[in-house]
Amino acid sequence: MTSAAFDLAAIGAGLSFAAALDELAQTLDTSTSAVVSAPPGTGKTTLVPPLLASRSNGRVIVTQPRRVAARAAARRLAQLDGSPLGTRVGFTVRGERAVAKQTRVEFVTAGVLLRRLLNDPGLQGVDAVIIDEVHERALETDLLIGLLSEVRELRDDLVVVAMSATLDAARIASVIGTEQFPAPIIDHVVPAFPLTERWAPSPVPRLDERGVTRGFLDHVASVTASAARELVRDHPDADVLVFAPGAREVSEIARRVRDRGDGLDVRELHGQIPPGEQDAVIRGRTPGALPRVIVTTSLAESSLTVPGVRLVVDSCLSRYPQRDAARGMTGLVTSAASRSSCVQRAGRATRQGPGAVIRCVDERSYAAAPSRPVPEIAVIDLADAALLLACWGSPGGAGLRMIDPLPTDSLADALTVLGALGAIDDDGRATDEGRALARIPTDPRLARALRDGSPVVGSRLAAEVVALLGGDLRVPEADVAQALVALRSGRTPDARRWRDDANRLERMVRPTPGARSDLDGVGFLIALAFPERIAHRVERTAEGATFLLASGTRAGVSGTLAAVDWLAVADVARASARAAAGSGAVIRSAAVLTEAQMEDAASHLMTDRVEAEFSGGRVHARRERRIGAIVRSSVPVRASAQDGRDAVRRALRRDGLRMFTWSDTADALRRRLAILRREIGAPWPDVSDPGLVETLDAWLAPELDALASGTPASRLDLSSALRRLLPWPEAARLDELVPERLEVPSGSRIRITYPESDSDRAARPVVAVKLQECFGWAETPRLVEGRMPVLFHLLSPAGRPLAVTDDLASFWSGPYAQVRAEMRGRYPRHPWPEDPWAAAPTKHTKNRAVR
């Protein structure tokens, strides 16, 4: 124990995890890693950091998934330690820092530590890292575990402890330990206070195509107000905690509860309210104050404790990022919360005694919810993560021990984005530009807009726009410029945090002149960050307008932005047709863009080329100027020979050879060649659709040139084209192997019908001939060097089928007698001899045969 040891007995008074400290200390005597599993509110976040600090001389860093949790945990430990915040105990979050040289325990967000690792891979002066709330599976936490696994290969003295309320402890232990020796697990179990479960299903749907319904928000507020009045009658010192999926729903429910709940102090708790208001909620109720109803997001689910709560009202909804691979976008999706999350929420009511939870769903819906939340790494945009890994020297996470690998498809999309930004080279390694972007704590696309946009529109405006887009701030009516005006006025709740972020970002780029009131550059900055989201209006309706993005996605918008021609879109998300003006996606934030700005921001997406296509049997060409999928102009032109050939090839590969009209001669030749390929193989050509499309230049080159120059497809002689595929000298035997006609005993030469080129192997060549022309024919002819017997369709004098056989001798000796008995009366003028072997074959009637 060092001279700067914390008084663990005083700090742990009343905290159940104090009983597990000896076990953890003994474990760390023999291991430099451990997994701590303990329920929320037991004190692990308060006690484990000072324990580790008391065992070393260096600093202990504790990560939290959210800024408010990091600040709250630091303030709580400093208070229990009796030291001013920012001395022995401090914190660092984005835009705020309270640490000193003598700080022993520093609480940070996972993102802060990730970027610190890029600058100091060895974590000099740090003796231990505690990763808290691992079960939430935040992307930055997963990445941090991977990077620390490599740091510990160089620093075997670095202690790493993973902590969570509920987690797959064995799996985490295998990752933060070694393959031979998984990290020891400290499982602290505490008898839970009784929890009463109540169900209050909503009479209206929770969700519709626009998100959370107003009717459901009314229901949650009504349930909350009624339950709160009932609770405070019996427990005047108790508070109510209400879980909603997002900040908008928090505000809506809080407003409704205020309207219904006289005598209640209704508070909001989410990441977008000022830090001071967050801290006031977390500190708890002062003596004599009104009972509190705290409406919160998942923020209070596990990463911080709100004291005094005895009742939880749970919407059982959750909001999480979801990547839409088809449209190349990531947005927030609201759906049923996982059962494990709901259990965590309910546990907030039993911290200090018996509690209750009211779930605003029925039991069947609750049981149908997913058991656990999906890890962020599986559903989120990975551009920022991929850049960080490239800067670390492990592109794509190669060589790192991670809980889950980065999904292949999402990683490929992220690498494409980084390549377009010039942030990585062909091997996936970070370039100088990539390292510069990584030093800016925001998405690399926004970092690019800040760096490249500042010299054009001014560093202040660039910083303001990037702070707005990177800060998850509300954008009313999807209009970023108007949201910026509101933030500058200071009238919005987010204004202070936004201004601090903008100041910090402005200091990261070279100062450049730019008027604060000038909003003309907002669209340009967005287009720099997201050039593939430049959008052109394609339809205007009473509900709004539909825009086509350069990426090919269609998205709707309403309000004033629906009236403009061009937009730079910052955020687009999936939505229903009604919510997105019939487009299936909705624009959530954008700004007006001029064509000149578009050309400056996205010149790499602009093309000016002739587009030729083959349709209706002819080649049609247009000269098109495009930005991605958006056609800016299109005029008809004459296709060059090469463009025409390419258009025909594309059409053939898309539609196959059915686009041609095959003459009887060409079709017959193709069928004959198909039989030879089937029975003999090479060198006879493959004339199936795929085979012919693959060898277009070998047999159709002159015809392709003719089509390219305007000749209609109907004029092509495909028979001559196919003959170019005949192999020499084998082609000299074509008529011998697969003759066009077969001479029958009557002297007639009957056309042989060969099976279609794509028929199965059992299909045979067919000769349809009148029965009388084959009298006395015993030996069934065989084609292709005797490989294939001909199948005879023996016809009546009227040309109707009488029998099908490939064994003429057996037919004359057996079935013929039955055919003769049935047909001689119907066709008396034609010969039906008793002995077909002795009869003369003929194609005529009996009288004409005699003459």
Protein Blocks (a to p, Z undefined) as FASTA:
>chain_A
ZZkbccfklmmgoiaklmmmmmmmmmmmmocbdcddddehilmmmmmmmmmmmmpmbdcd
dddfbfklmmmmmmmmmmmnopaehilpccddehiacddfklmbdcddfklmmmmmmmmm
nogoiabdcdehklnopaklmmmmmmmmmmmmmmmmbccddddfbdcfklmmmmmmcfkl
ccdddddddddddddddddddfbdfbdfkbpafklmmmmmmmmmmmmmmmmmmmmmbccd
dddfbfklmmmmmmmmmmmmghiacddddfkbcfklmmmmmnopaehiacddddddfklm
mmpccehiabdcdehiacdddddfknopacdddddddfklmmmmmmmmmmnoccddddfb
dfklmmmpcfbdcdfklmpcfklmmmmmmmnopgghioiacfbdcdfklmmmmmmmmmmn
opacfkopacfklmmmmmpgcdfklmmmmmmmmmmnopklmmmmmmmmmnopacehhiak
lmmmmmmnopamklmmmmmmmmmmmmmpccddddfklmklmmmmmmmmmmmlgccdfbdc
fklccdddfkopacddehjllmpmbdcdfbdcdddfklngonopacfbdcdddfklmmmm
mmmmpccddddddeehiacddddddehjbcfbdcdddddfklmmmmmmmmmmmnommlpc
cdfklmmmmmmmmmmmmmnopabdcfbfklmmmmmmmmmmmmmmmmmnopafklpcfklm
mmmmpccfklmmmmmmmcfbdcdfkopacddddddfkbcfkbccdddddfklmgoiabdc
deehhlaccddddddfkopafbdcfbfklmmmmmmmmmmmmmmmmmmmbccdfblmlpcc
dfbdfklmmZZ
